[in-house]
């Protein structure tokens, strides 16, 4: 996997501008903050983020993939102010679960998610090298 960063661009914090990779593509559907029984244990953003990222790692494991194989994450959040305000705590949580691997990332505020209790949804694309 190669990080793509134009030399004259400022270095991003917490994400990559682009990733190039070869191998088996693993697409992980949007994961929300519920557990394996599809039950929410919390309505707190950070708790749901922890669960959603953990869910992504568990799905990746089914394909023999690790967090380091993630090429792209897309975050859908209900409240961008909440997401931004929790930045430092979210960064710690992210590094705890994903590590110091920063794929191409997008975060988008949406008006609603399909599950009413969900505060966020995260989808992932990973590439496992051949």
Secondary structure, 3 states (H helix, E strand, C coil): CEEECCCCCCCCCCCECEEECCCEEEEEEEECCECCCCCECCCCHHHHHHHHHHHHHHHHHHCCCCHHHEEEEEEEECCHHHHHHCHHHHHHHHHHHCCCCCCEEEEEECCCCCCCCCCEEEEEEEEECC
